[in-house]
Amino acid sequence: MPLDGRKIAVYLSVIFFFCLSIVTIISGLSPFICCKRAITGAIIVYFIATIAVKVINIILIEAMMTETMQESENSKISKKEKVGR
């Protein structure tokens, strides 16, 4: 069951947008500069989150495939043991 990459990336970028805009406003910059920096940061976080979720999905799918293969091998071994008795 892979994760929904777009949903997670958008969620993280929106959170980062508001956090970065609050930090830049507190530091005393003009609203235009705050907006530009927040948008740029949100875009960067979106791309990084998308790549991270893809990597996590690859790891999860590989783990599920390995587990399924091990279960099928264990069931084959147990069937052979029952037939041998």
C-alpha positions in Angstrom: 0.0 0.0 0.0 2.1 2.9 -1.3 1.7 6.4 0.2 0.0 9.2 -1.6 3.0 11.4 -2.6 1.2 14.4 -3.9 -1.0 14.8 -0.8 1.9 14.5 1.6 4.1 16.9 -0.5 1.4 19.6 -0.7 0.7 19.3 3.0 4.3 19.7 3.9 4.9 22.6 1.5 1.8 24.5 2.8 3.0 24.1 6.4 6.5 25.2 5.4 5.1 28.2 3.4 3.3 29.5 6.5 6.2 28.8 8.9 8.7 30.5 6.6 6.5 33.5 6.0 6.0 34.0 9.8 9.7 33.8 10.4 10.5 36.3 7.7 7.8 38.7 8.9 9.2 38.5 12.4 12.7 39.3 11.1 11.4 42.6 9.8 11.5 42.1 6.0 9.0 43.6 3.6 5.8 41.5 2.8 6.9 41.2 -0.8 10.3 39.6 0.1 8.5 37.4 2.7 6.1 36.2 0.0 8.9 35.5 -2.5 11.0 33.6 0.0 8.0 31.6 1.3 6.9 30.6 -2.2 10.4 29.6 -3.1 10.8 27.6 0.0 7.4 25.9 -0.5 8.3 24.9 -4.0 11.7 23.4 -2.9 10.0 21.5 0.0 7.4 20.2 -2.5 10.0 18.7 -4.7 12.1 17.3 -1.9 9.0 15.8 -0.2 7.9 14.2 -3.5 11.3 12.6 -4.0 11.3 11.4 -0.3 7.9 9.8 -0.6 8.9 8.1 -3.8 11.9 6.6 -2.1 9.8 5.5 0.9 7.3 3.9 -1.5 10.1 2.0 -3.2 11.3 0.7 0.2 7.8 -0.3 1.3 7.0 -2.1 -1.9 10.3 -3.9 -1.8 9.7 -5.0 1.8 6.2 -6.2 1.0 7.6 -8.2 -2.0 10.3 -9.8 0.2 7.8 -10.7 2.9 5.5 -12.3 0.3 8.3 -14.3 -1.2 9.4 -15.5 2.2 5.9 -16.5 3.1 5.5 -18.5 -0.2 8.9 -20.2 0.4 7.9 -21.1 3.9 4.5 -22.5 2.8 6.3 -24.6 0.1 8.8 -26.0 2.6 6.0 -26.9 5.1 4.0 -28.6 2.3 7.1 -30.7 1.3 7.5 -31.7 5.0 3.9 -32.8 5.2 4.2 -34.8 2.0 7.4 -36.4 3.2 5.9 -37.7 6.5 
